Amino acid sequence: MATPLMPKATAVWLVDNTSLTFDQIATFCALHPLEVRAIADGESAQGIKGMDPISAGQLSRDELEAAQKDPNHKLKVAVSKVIVPPLKKKGPRYTPLSKRQDRPNAILWLVRSHPELKDAQIIRLVGTTKTTIEAIKERTHWNSANLQPMDPVTLGLCTQIALDAEVTKAAKWAPVKPEPAEGEGVDTIQPAEETQNYTLDTTRPAPAEEETISADDVFANFQKKDGDES
C-alpha cells in the first residue's frame, strides 16, 4: 500500500484537523496506533509541522469525508496526476567535435602524469573508450608518433575540480608502500653515545729520519761526473 511522502507530518495534520480514528491515521501513514496516540497527546513529533495531504495532492477531500463518516473506512493515497519521467542513465561523456582531436593528447598526459588513475576514471574525465586508452598506453594508436601530452583542463575536456577528485580517489585505492626497516636504506646520524666516547689522537707523528750526506760523497759525485765528460 502506498504511503504519503511525509508520514509523521501528515499524521500531525490529520490529528489536529480531522476526526479520524488513530487506527485510520496509523494505517494511512504506515505508523503504529500507539505512535499516533503519542502525537495526539503531544508526547511525540512536537517539532514537526503538519502537512496537509489534500493540498499536497496525496488525499482527496471526498476520501477524507468518507473516512470521517465511517470509522472502518481505510484511506487510500490519491494517484498523482503528474507523470514523473524515468531517470535517464548517464551515457558516455559528450565531447564537442572541435575538441575530439585533442582527446588522445589528453589521455597521454593523464597516463604519464597520473599513472594511478584507472581506465574508468580516464573515461569519465575525457569521454573516451577503453580501447583507445590501451592503444595509447601500448603505443599502437594510429597517430602515436604525433601525440603530445597536454593537460585536459587546459584543453577544456574536464574541470580542475573533477580531475582533482579523481586523483584523490585513485590515491586512496593505491597500495601503501612499506616503510624501510630501521637503519635500512636511510642515512642517519651517528648516535650521541658513539660520538661522545670518541677520543681525538693529539700526539704528533715522529719526524722522518733525514739522510745525511758527507763531503766525500759530494766530491765523489763530482769526480764521477768529470770522468764521464772526458
MIGUTI-781492 format. One record per residue: x, y, z of N, C-alpha, C in turn; residue in three letters. Coordinates in steps of 0.02 Angstrom, whole numbers, always signed. Layout:
// MIGUTI-781492
PT    nc1    nc2    nc3   cac1   cac2   cac3    cc1    cc2    cc3 code
PT      X      Y      Z      X      Y      Z      X      Y      Z  ALA
...
// end
This chain:
// MIGUTI-781492
PT    nc1    nc2    nc3   cac1   cac2   cac3    cc1    cc2    cc3 code
PT    +43    -60     +0     +0     +0     +0    +44    +62     +0  MET
PT    +26   +110    -43    +65   +171    -47    +54   +213    +15  ALA
PT   +106   +250    +34   +104   +293    +94   +120   +364    +73  THR
PT    +99   +414   +112   +116   +483    +96   +190   +496   +102  PRO
PT   +213   +550    +70   +284   +564    +68   +312   +581   +137  LEU
PT   +274   +617   +177   +297   +636   +245   +246   +609   +295  MET
PT   +255   +545   +316   +204   +512   +358   +190   +548   +423  PRO
PT   +243   +566   +460   +231   +597   +526   +200   +666   +520  LYS
PT   +223   +705   +472   +194   +772   +463   +121   +766   +441  ALA
PT   +106   +716   +400    +36   +705   +380     -6   +683   +439  THR
PT    +23   +639   +481    -14   +616   +541    -28   +674   +588  ALA
PT    +19   +720   +595     +9   +778   +639    -50   +819   +614  VAL
PT    -54   +830   +549   -108   +871   +520   -174   +835   +528  TRP
PT   -176   +770   +516   -239   +732   +522   -264   +730   +594  LEU
PT   -218   +725   +641   -239   +726   +712   -269   +793   +731  VAL
PT   -240   +846   +707   -261   +914   +726   -323   +938   +688  ASP
PT   -335   +913   +628   -386   +943   +585   -442   +895   +565  ASN
PT   -440   +833   +586   -493   +786   +567   -517   +748   +628  THR
PT   -571   +711   +618   -598   +668   +670   -585   +595   +657  SER
PT   -533   +581   +620   -516   +512   +604   -492   +476   +667  LEU
PT   -501   +411   +668   -478   +371   +725   -403   +361   +719  THR
PT   -372   +341   +775   -300   +329   +774   -282   +272   +727  PHE
PT   -325   +222   +723   -311   +166   +679   -313   +188   +606  ASP
PT   -360   +230   +588   -364   +254   +519   -301   +294   +500  GLN
PT   -281   +339   +545   -222   +380   +531   -160   +336   +529  ILE
PT   -156   +287   +575    -98   +243   +577    -93   +201   +513  ALA
PT   -149   +177   +489   -149   +137   +427   -129   +180   +367  THR
PT   -155   +240   +363   -141   +283   +306    -68   +306   +305  PHE
PT    -40   +321   +364    +28   +347   +368    +80   +293   +383  CYS
PT    +59   +230   +385   +105   +174   +398   +141   +183   +465  ALA
PT   +103   +202   +517   +130   +210   +584    +93   +163   +631  LEU
PT   +120   +157   +691    +86   +115   +742    +33   +158   +776  HIS
PT    -24   +128   +793    -77   +168   +827    -53   +201   +891  PRO
PT     -8   +168   +928    +18   +200   +989    +60   +262   +972  LEU
PT    +93   +261   +916   +132   +320   +896    +86   +377   +877  GLU
PT    +30   +361   +845    -19   +413   +829    -49   +441   +894  VAL
PT    -62   +397   +943    -88   +420  +1007    -38   +466  +1042  ARG
PT    +27   +450  +1037    +78   +493  +1067    +80   +561  +1033  ALA
PT    +67   +562   +968    +65   +626   +933     +6   +667   +958  ILE
PT    -51   +633   +968   -111   +669   +992   -101   +695  +1063  ALA
PT    -64   +658  +1104    -51   +679  +1174     +6   +729  +1179  ASP
PT    +39   +744  +1123    +94   +792  +1125   +159   +763  +1150  GLY
PT   +164   +698  +1152   +225   +665  +1176   +273   +649  +1119  GLU
PT   +250   +655  +1058   +293   +638  +1000   +281   +689   +945  SER
PT   +332   +697   +903   +328   +742   +844   +310   +813   +864  ALA
PT   +338   +837   +919   +321   +904   +942   +350   +958   +897  GLN
PT   +408   +945   +867   +438   +996   +824   +421   +988   +751  GLY
PT   +375   +943   +734   +357   +931   +664   +295   +971   +646  ILE
PT   +299  +1008   +591   +243  +1048   +567   +198  +1004   +524  LYS
PT   +134  +1007   +536    +87   +965   +499    +84   +983   +426  GLY
PT    +75   +933   +384    +70   +943   +312     +1   +920   +288  MET
PT    -32   +963   +251   -100   +949   +226    -94   +900   +167  ASP
PT   -119   +839   +174   -114   +791   +118   -160   +809    +60  PRO
PT   -213   +849    +74   -258   +868    +20   -224   +919    -25  ILE
PT   -191   +970     +6   -155  +1020    -34    -97   +989    -72  SER
PT    -67   +937    -42    -10   +904    -74    -32   +855   -128  ALA
PT    -97   +845   -136   -122   +800   -188   -115   +727   -171  GLY
PT   -107   +711   -106    -99   +642    -86   -164   +612    -59  GLN
PT   -213   +654    -49   -277   +631    -23   -332   +675    -50  LEU
PT   -386   +644    -73   -443   +683    -99   -489   +702    -41  SER
PT   -526   +757    -51   -572   +780     +2   -630   +731    +11  ARG
PT   -652   +702    -45   -707   +653    -40   -685   +592     +0  ASP
PT   -623   +570    -11   -598   +512    +26   -593   +528   +101  GLU
PT   -574   +588   +118   -568   +607   +188   -637   +610   +221  LEU
PT   -686   +639   +186   -754   +643   +215   -785   +574   +223  GLU
PT   -771   +529   +176   -798   +462   +182   -768   +426   +242  ALA
PT   -704   +436   +255   -671   +404   +311   -694   +432   +378  ALA
PT   -711   +496   +380   -735   +526   +442   -805   +502   +459  GLN
PT   -845   +484   +409   -912   +459   +421   -911   +385   +441  LYS
PT   -863   +348   +414   -860   +276   +427   -793   +260   +461  ASP
PT   -792   +242   +526   -729   +227   +561   -692   +166   +532  PRO
PT   -728   +123   +497   -696    +64   +468   -668    +76   +398  ASN
PT   -679   +136   +371   -655   +151   +304   -579   +165   +307  HIS
PT   -543   +134   +260   -471   +143   +257   -453   +194   +202  LYS
PT   -415   +243   +222   -395   +295   +175   -347   +267   +123  LEU
PT   -353   +293    +63   -309   +273     +8   -274   +335    -19  LYS
PT   -211   +326    -34   -172   +382    -61   -196   +396   -132  VAL
PT   -207   +459   -147   -230   +478   -214   -175   +467   -265  ALA
PT   -197   +446   -324   -149   +435   -378   -128   +503   -406  VAL
PT    -62   +511   -410    -36   +575   -434    -52   +585   -508  SER
PT    -75   +644   -524    -90   +660   -594    -28   +682   -633  LYS
PT    +25   +694   -596    +87   +715   -629   +128   +653   -643  VAL
PT   +145   +643   -705   +186   +586   -726   +259   +605   -724  ILE
PT   +295   +573   -679   +367   +587   -672   +405   +544   -722  VAL
PT   +442   +574   -767   +479   +534   -816   +534   +494   -782  PRO
PT   +548   +435   -807   +601   +394   -776   +669   +427   -785  PRO
PT   +712   +415   -736   +779   +444   -739   +819   +412   -795  LEU
PT   +852   +453   -832   +894   +428   -887   +962   +408   -860  LYS
PT   +985   +352   -883  +1051   +330   -864  +1104   +373   -898  LYS
PT  +1156   +385   -860  +1211   +425   -888  +1246   +387   -943  LYS
PT  +1251   +417  -1000  +1287   +386  -1055  +1359   +411  -1056  GLY
PT  +1395   +395  -1109  +1465   +419  -1114  +1467   +495  -1117  PRO
PT  +1519   +523  -1090  +1527   +596  -1087  +1531   +624  -1158  ARG
PT  +1492   +675  -1171  +1491   +705  -1238  +1549   +754  -1244  TYR
PT  +1585   +748  -1298  +1641   +793  -1313  +1627   +829  -1379  THR
PT  +1632   +895  -1380  +1619   +931  -1442  +1666   +908  -1498  PRO
PT  +1643   +914  -1559  +1683   +892  -1616  +1748   +930  -1621  LEU
PT  +1748   +994  -1602  +1809  +1034  -1608  +1863  +1012  -1560  SER
PT  +1845   +974  -1507  +1894   +955  -1457  +1910   +880  -1459  LYS
PT  +1877   +843  -1502  +1888   +771  -1503  +1958   +753  -1528  ARG
PT  +1986   +796  -1570  +2053   +781  -1595  +2107   +790  -1541  GLN
PT  +2091   +828  -1488  +2138   +838  -1433  +2133   +783  -1380  ASP
PT  +2084   +740  -1385  +2072   +690  -1334  +2131   +642  -1326  ARG
PT  +2161   +615  -1380  +2220   +571  -1371  +2277   +604  -1335  PRO
PT  +2289   +669  -1347  +2342   +705  -1312  +2327   +710  -1237  ASN
PT  +2264   +720  -1221  +2244   +724  -1151  +2252   +656  -1117  ALA
PT  +2235   +603  -1153  +2242   +535  -1124  +2315   +521  -1111  ILE
PT  +2359   +539  -1158  +2430   +528  -1149  +2456   +566  -1088  LEU
PT  +2432   +627  -1078  +2453   +667  -1019  +2430   +634   -954  TRP
PT  +2368   +609   -954  +2342   +577   -893  +2380   +512   -878  LEU
PT  +2396   +474   -930  +2432   +411   -920  +2502   +423   -892  VAL
PT  +2535   +476   -916  +2603   +490   -893  +2604   +527   -826  ARG
PT  +2561   +576   -818  +2563   +617   -758  +2528   +585   -699  SER
PT  +2478   +544   -713  +2441   +511   -659  +2431   +437   -676  HIS
PT  +2484   +398   -672  +2477   +327   -688  +2433   +289   -640  PRO
PT  +2417   +319   -582  +2374   +285   -534  +2301   +285   -554  GLU
PT  +2282   +327   -603  +2213   +330   -625  +2193   +266   -661  LEU
PT  +2133   +243   -647  +2107   +184   -681  +2076   +205   -748  LYS
PT  +2067   +156   -792  +2040   +171   -857  +1970   +200   -852  ASP
PT  +1930   +176   -804  +1862   +202   -796  +1863   +276   -776  ALA
PT  +1913   +296   -737  +1918   +366   -717  +1937   +410   -776  GLN
PT  +1983   +386   -817  +2002   +424   -877  +1943   +431   -924  ILE
PT  +1903   +377   -930  +1843   +379   -972  +1794   +432   -947  ILE
PT  +1786   +437   -881  +1740   +487   -853  +1766   +558   -865  ARG
PT  +1831   +566   -864  +1859   +634   -869  +1856   +661   -940  LEU
PT  +1877   +621   -989  +1883   +647  -1058  +1834   +614  -1106  VAL
PT  +1794   +566  -1083  +1743   +537  -1127  +1773   +496  -1184  GLY
PT  +1816   +450  -1168  +1848   +408  -1218  +1826   +335  -1209  THR
PT  +1862   +290  -1241  +1846   +218  -1235  +1907   +181  -1208  THR
PT  +1894   +123  -1180  +1948    +82  -1152  +1997    +60  -1207  LYS
PT  +1971    +47  -1267  +2014    +27  -1323  +2064    +82  -1341  THR
PT  +2041   +144  -1341  +2086   +200  -1357  +2139   +208  -1304  THR
PT  +2120   +201  -1241  +2169   +208  -1186  +2223   +154  -1191  ILE
PT  +2203    +92  -1205  +2252    +38  -1210  +2298    +48  -1270  GLU
PT  +2269    +74  -1325  +2311    +87  -1385  +2363   +140  -1371  ALA
PT  +2345   +192  -1333  +2393   +245  -1317  +2445   +220  -1268  ILE
PT  +2424   +179  -1220  +2472   +151  -1172  +2523   +106  -1207  LYS
PT  +2500    +65  -1254  +2544    +18  -1288  +2575    +47  -1351  GLU
PT  +2561   +112  -1365  +2589   +147  -1423  +2571   +112  -1488  ARG
PT  +2510    +87  -1490  +2484    +58  -1553  +2431   +102  -1584  THR
PT  +2422   +161  -1556  +2374   +209  -1584  +2397   +231  -1653  HIS
PT  +2350   +241  -1698  +2368   +258  -1767  +2407   +323  -1773  TRP
PT  +2400   +367  -1723  +2436   +431  -1725  +2485   +439  -1668  ASN
PT  +2513   +383  -1645  +2558   +384  -1587  +2619   +428  -1599  SER
PT  +2645   +430  -1659  +2706   +468  -1674  +2696   +542  -1665  ALA
PT  +2635   +566  -1673  +2622   +638  -1671  +2588   +660  -1606  ASN
PT  +2576   +614  -1560  +2542   +633  -1498  +2589   +670  -1451  LEU
PT  +2562   +721  -1419  +2599   +760  -1369  +2556   +766  -1307  GLN
PT  +2584   +751  -1248  +2544   +755  -1186  +2521   +827  -1172  PRO
PT  +2456   +835  -1162  +2427   +901  -1149  +2376   +895  -1093  MET
PT  +2375   +944  -1049  +2331   +944   -991  +2258   +947  -1015  ASP
PT  +2216   +900   -994  +2145   +902  -1016  +2108   +963   -989  PRO
PT  +2130   +990   -932  +2097  +1051   -906  +2111  +1109   -952  VAL
PT  +2173  +1114   -976  +2190  +1168  -1023  +2153  +1160  -1089  THR
PT  +2142  +1098  -1109  +2107  +1086  -1172  +2032  +1095  -1164  LEU
PT  +2008  +1101  -1103  +1936  +1110  -1092  +1897  +1046  -1093  GLY
PT  +1931   +989  -1086  +1896   +924  -1087  +1867   +906  -1019  LEU
PT  +1893   +934   -966  +1867   +922   -899  +1886   +981   -854  CYS
PT  +1856   +984   -796  +1871  +1038   -749  +1926  +1016   -701  THR
PT  +1959  +1065   -671  +2011  +1050   -623  +1983  +1016   -561  GLN
PT  +1921  +1034   -542  +1890  +1002   -484  +1878   +928   -498  ILE
PT  +1854   +912   -558  +1842   +841   -575  +1907   +802   -576  ALA
PT  +1960   +832   -604  +2025   +799   -607  +2052   +787   -537  LEU
PT  +2049   +837   -494  +2075   +829   -425  +2035   +776   -388  ASP
PT  +1971   +773   -400  +1929   +723   -365  +1948   +653   -386  ALA
PT  +1961   +642   -450  +1980   +575   -474  +2050   +557   -449  GLU
PT  +2095   +605   -447  +2163   +590   -423  +2162   +573   -348  VAL
PT  +2121   +610   -310  +2115   +595   -238  +2085   +526   -227  THR
PT  +2036   +509   -267  +2005   +443   -261  +2054   +388   -279  LYS
PT  +2094   +400   -331  +2143   +349   -351  +2198   +341   -299  ALA
PT  +2215   +396   -265  +2266   +392   -213  +2243   +349   -154  ALA
PT  +2178   +348   -140  +2152   +306    -86  +2156   +233   -105  LYS
PT  +2148   +218   -170  +2150   +149   -193  +2221   +123   -198  TRP
PT  +2270   +168   -207  +2338   +146   -218  +2365   +109   -157  ALA
PT  +2403    +55   -168  +2431    +18   -110  +2481    +59    -72  PRO
PT  +2483    +51     -8  +2529    +88    +35  +2598    +57    +30  VAL
PT  +2648    +98    +16  +2717    +73    +11  +2744    +57    +80  LYS
PT  +2775     -2    +88  +2802    -19   +154  +2861    +26   +173  PRO
PT  +2862    +46   +235  +2916    +89   +259  +2979    +48   +267  GLU
PT  +3039    +77   +250  +3101    +39   +258  +3115    +22   +330  PRO
PT  +3147    -35   +340  +3164    -55   +407  +3212     -6   +439  ALA
PT  +3217     -8   +505  +3259    +39   +542  +3332    +30   +521  GLU
PT  +3361    +84   +498  +3431    +83   +478  +3443    +54   +410  GLY
PT  +3391    +38   +372  +3399     +8   +306  +3383    +59   +252  GLU
PT  +3432    +74   +211  +3422   +119   +156  +3412   +191   +175  GLY
PT  +3426   +209   +237  +3417   +277   +260  +3480   +301   +293  VAL
PT  +3506   +359   +271  +3565   +388   +301  +3546   +421   +366  ASP
PT  +3575   +398   +420  +3559   +425   +486  +3622   +453   +519  THR
PT  +3612   +496   +567  +3668   +525   +606  +3689   +475   +659  ILE
PT  +3754   +472   +672  +3778   +426   +723  +3750   +444   +791  GLN
PT  +3735   +394   +832  +3709   +408   +899  +3757   +450   +940  PRO
PT  +3730   +487   +988  +3772   +531  +1030  +3820   +490  +1072  ALA
PT  +3800   +428  +1091  +3844   +387  +1132  +3910   +372  +1096  GLU
PT  +3904   +361  +1030  +3964   +344   +992  +4009   +405   +982  GLU
PT  +3978   +464   +970  +4018   +524   +959  +4048   +550  +1023  THR
PT  +4014   +542  +1080  +4041   +568  +1143  +4100   +526  +1168  GLN
PT  +4099   +461  +1153  +4154   +418  +1176  +4215   +420  +1129  ASN
PT  +4210   +459  +1077  +4266   +462  +1029  +4321   +507  +1057  TYR
PT  +4383   +482  +1058  +4441   +521  +1083  +4486   +538  +1024  THR
PT  +4505   +601  +1022  +4547   +626   +968  +4620   +615   +985  LEU
PT  +4659   +585   +940  +4730   +572   +950  +4768   +636   +934  ASP
PT  +4797   +667   +986  +4833   +731   +977  +4908   +723   +976  THR
PT  +4934   +662   +978  +5007   +651   +978  +5035   +664   +908  THR
PT  +5091   +699   +906  +5121   +715   +841  +5160   +654   +816  ARG
PT  +5158   +642   +752  +5195   +585   +724  +5270   +598   +729  PRO
PT  +5308   +545   +734  +5382   +551   +739  +5409   +577   +673  ALA
PT  +5457   +624   +675  +5485   +651   +612  +5524   +597   +575  PRO
PT  +5522   +603   +510  +5558   +554   +468  +5633   +565   +473  ALA
PT  +5670   +511   +471  +5744   +516   +475  +5771   +549   +413  GLU
PT  +5813   +602   +424  +5843   +637   +368  +5907   +601   +346  GLU
PT  +5916   +598   +281  +5975   +565   +252  +6036   +612   +258  GLU
PT  +6087   +588   +291  +6149   +629   +299  +6195   +618   +241  THR
PT  +6221   +673   +214  +6267   +671   +156  +6334   +699   +179  ILE
PT  +6385   +659   +170  +6453   +681   +189  +6488   +717   +131  SER
PT  +6544   +751   +147  +6582   +788    +95  +6614   +740    +46  ALA
PT  +6634   +680    +69  +6665   +632    +23  +6615   +610    -31  ASP
PT  +6552   +603    -11  +6502   +583    -61  +6493   +637   -113  ASP
PT  +6495   +701    -91  +6486   +756   -139  +6543   +758   -188  VAL
PT  +6607   +753   -163  +6666   +755   -209  +6668   +694   -253  PHE
PT  +6643   +637   -227  +6643   +576   -268  +6597   +585   -327  ALA
PT  +6540   +620   -316  +6494   +632   -372  +6524   +677   -424  ASN
PT  +6564   +729   -401  +6596   +773   -449  +6648   +737   -491  PHE
PT  +6687   +694   -456  +6739   +657   -492  +6708   +609   -543  GLN
PT  +6652   +580   -525  +6620   +534   -571  +6593   +571   -632  LYS
PT  +6569   +633   -620  +6541   +674   -675  +6597   +696   -722  LYS
PT  +6657   +715   -693  +6713   +736   -736  +6738   +678   -777  ASP
PT  +6740   +617   -748  +6763   +559   -784  +6717   +542   -843  GLY
PT  +6653   +553   -834  +6606   +539   -889  +6615   +588   -946  ASP
PT  +6632   +652   -931  +6639   +703   -983  +6703   +691  -1024  GLU
PT  +6755   +666   -990  +6818   +653  -1027  +6811   +590  -1069  SER
// end
